[in-house]
């Protein structure tokens, strides 16, 4: 197993599991909640065939990475990404995040700059700022996130079933763009995640990324489904051109939250075109 050490808790190492395949310009893939690096399989195949080196990893608390009870804020999560990049001594990177993984991309560029980064892609974006406040009236009411945390504490398994159904819009797209088997594979991945991490990450979704976005100085691709029930387009991706100067927004009609699987052909075509420019 390929691991990079990113810290410790109570004398035990905190290690991040990663996979590194192919050769050519590097693409680093950061997965969404509550899945792991294997959720990128439809993009990894297309990227490898196009001649890219593809690096994917499991966020702390998920997949085969360590499952500590610390470090689920975006400063730490971006530091984990930085540790992997430094460990592999990557340059000219194409950073690609999905859902929660767009937060790592954004905080990394906002805090560490683009010296190692060539381009960025945000799929089903979490930024700019999800929480509704007086200064952010287009956000989502805080009671929604309180309800999510209560549901996770009450019955994590039942909540994850609901979350993944809404992530894929499986009630509409089931049997066409998402099979029962693929849905269950995601459910198994979600069940294997740390219960603590699954809960703790909810607070990180409320991070204000607006200052980070204003520091972007690389070409950025945004791909978002118009029927995203988890991160609604109007509260997220539609607002990103207000903060990023060099940005292209691609909308997928009727696309759900998890477009990397359900709209893989469309996502891959947009991503490969962008990376080749």
Residue pairs with C-beta under 8 A, 6 or more apart in sequence:
1 17
1 64
2 17
2 18
2 19
2 20
3 15
3 16
3 17
3 18
4 15
4 16
4 18
4 83
4 84
4 87
5 13
5 14
5 15
5 16
5 83
6 14
6 15
6 16
6 60
6 79
6 80
6 83
7 13
7 14
7 68
7 70
7 71
8 14
9 68
9 69
9 70
12 66
12 68
13 66
14 60
14 66
14 68
14 71
15 65
15 66
16 57
16 58
16 59
16 60
16 65
16 66
16 80
16 83
16 84
17 37
17 57
17 58
17 63
17 64
17 65
18 37
18 55
18 56
18 57
18 58
18 84
19 37
19 54
19 55
19 56
19 57
20 53
20 54
20 55
20 88
21 44
21 48
21 53
21 54
21 55
22 47
22 48
22 51
22 52
22 53
22 54
23 51
23 53
24 51
24 52
24 53
25 51
25 52
25 53
25 92
25 94
25 118
25 275
26 52
26 53
26 54
26 55
26 88
26 90
26 91
26 92
26 93
26 94
27 47
27 52
27 53
27 54
27 55
27 93
27 94
27 96
27 275
28 55
28 56
28 57
28 81
28 84
28 85
28 90
28 93
28 94
28 95
28 96
29 37
29 40
29 43
29 44
29 54
29 55
29 56
29 57
29 96
29 97
29 98
29 101
30 57
30 59
30 81
30 95
30 96
30 97
30 98
30 101
30 102
30 104
30 105
31 37
31 39
31 40
31 56
31 58
31 59
31 62
31 98
31 99
31 100
31 101
32 39
32 98
32 99
32 100
32 101
32 124
32 257
32 258
32 260
33 99
33 100
33 198
33 201
34 62
34 160
34 163
34 189
34 190
34 193
34 198
34 201
35 62
35 63
35 186
35 189
35 190
36 58
36 59
36 62
36 63
36 64
36 189
36 192
36 193
37 56
37 57
37 58
37 63
38 56
38 63
38 189
39 98
39 186
39 189
39 258
39 260
39 261
40 56
40 98
40 260
42 260
42 261
42 264
42 267
42 268
43 96
43 260
43 264
43 267
43 268
43 271
44 54
44 56
46 264
46 268
46 271
46 272
47 54
47 271
47 272
48 54
50 272
50 275
50 276
52 94
52 275
55 84
55 88
55 90
57 65
57 84
58 64
58 65
59 65
59 77
59 80
59 100
59 101
59 104
59 197
60 66
60 67
60 68
60 71
60 72
60 76
60 77
60 80
60 197
61 67
61 68
61 72
61 193
61 194
61 196
61 197
61 198
61 200
61 201
62 189
62 193
62 194
62 197
63 189
63 192
63 193
67 193
67 194
67 196
67 197
69 196
69 200
70 76
71 77
71 80
72 197
72 200
72 201
72 203
72 204
73 203
73 204
73 207
74 103
74 104
74 107
74 204
74 207
75 107
75 111
77 103
77 104
77 107
77 204
78 104
78 107
78 108
78 111
78 112
80 104
81 104
81 108
82 108
82 112
85 93
85 116
90 116
91 116
92 116
92 118
93 116
93 117
93 118
94 117
94 118
94 119
94 120
94 121
94 275
95 105
95 108
95 109
95 117
95 119
95 120
95 121
96 105
96 120
96 121
96 123
96 271
97 103
97 104
97 105
97 106
97 120
97 121
97 122
97 123
98 123
98 124
98 258
98 260
99 123
99 124
99 126
99 230
99 231
99 257
99 258
100 126
100 201
100 204
100 205
102 122
102 123
102 124
102 125
102 126
102 127
103 126
103 127
103 204
103 205
103 207
103 209
105 120
105 121
105 122
106 122
106 126
106 127
106 209
106 212
106 213
107 207
107 209
107 212
108 117
109 117
109 120
109 212
109 215
109 216
109 218
110 209
110 211
110 212
110 213
110 215
110 216
111 212
113 215
114 216
114 217
114 218
117 218
118 218
119 218
119 219
119 220
119 221
119 274
119 275
120 216
120 218
120 219
120 220
120 221
121 220
121 221
121 222
121 223
121 271
121 274
121 275
122 220
122 221
122 222
122 223
122 237
122 240
123 222
123 223
123 224
123 259
123 260
123 267
124 223
124 224
124 225
124 228
124 230
124 231
124 237
124 257
124 258
124 259
124 260
125 222
125 224
125 231
125 236
125 237
125 240
126 205
126 209
126 231
126 236
127 209
127 210
127 212
127 213
127 236
127 240
127 243
128 208
128 209
128 210
128 213
128 236
128 239
128 240
128 242
128 243
129 136
129 139
129 207
129 208
129 209
129 210
130 139
130 140
130 205
130 206
130 231
130 235
130 236
131 139
131 140
131 142
131 145
131 206
131 208
132 138
132 139
132 140
132 141
132 142
133 139
136 208
138 234
138 235
138 239
139 235
140 232
140 235
142 206
145 202
145 203
145 205
145 206
148 159
148 202
149 199
149 202
149 203
151 158
151 159
151 162
152 159
152 195
152 198
152 199
152 202
153 199
156 195
156 198
156 199
157 191
160 187
160 190
160 191
160 198
161 187
163 190
163 230
164 170
164 183
164 186
164 187
164 190
165 171
165 183
166 229
166 230
166 256
166 257
167 186
167 229
167 230
167 256
167 257
167 258
168 174
168 177
168 178
168 183
168 186
168 256
168 257
168 258
168 261
168 262
169 227
169 229
169 256
169 257
169 262
170 178
170 183
172 227
172 254
172 256
173 256
173 262
174 180
174 183
177 261
177 262
177 263
178 258
178 261
178 262
182 261
186 258
190 198
210 243
213 240
213 243
213 244
214 243
216 243
216 244
216 245
216 246
216 247
217 245
217 246
218 246
219 246
219 247
219 248
219 274
219 277
220 240
220 244
220 246
220 247
220 248
221 247
221 248
221 250
221 270
221 271
221 274
222 237
222 240
222 247
222 248
222 249
222 250
223 249
223 250
223 251
223 252
223 259
223 267
223 270
223 271
224 231
224 233
224 236
224 237
224 238
224 249
224 250
224 251
224 252
224 255
224 259
225 233
225 251
225 252
225 254
225 255
225 256
225 257
225 259
225 263
226 233
226 251
226 252
226 253
226 254
226 255
227 254
227 255
227 256
228 236
228 255
228 256
228 257
229 256
229 257
230 257
231 237
231 257
233 251
237 249
237 251
238 249
240 247
240 249
241 247
241 249
248 274
250 270
252 259
252 263
252 266
252 267
255 262
255 263
255 266
256 262
259 266
259 267
260 267
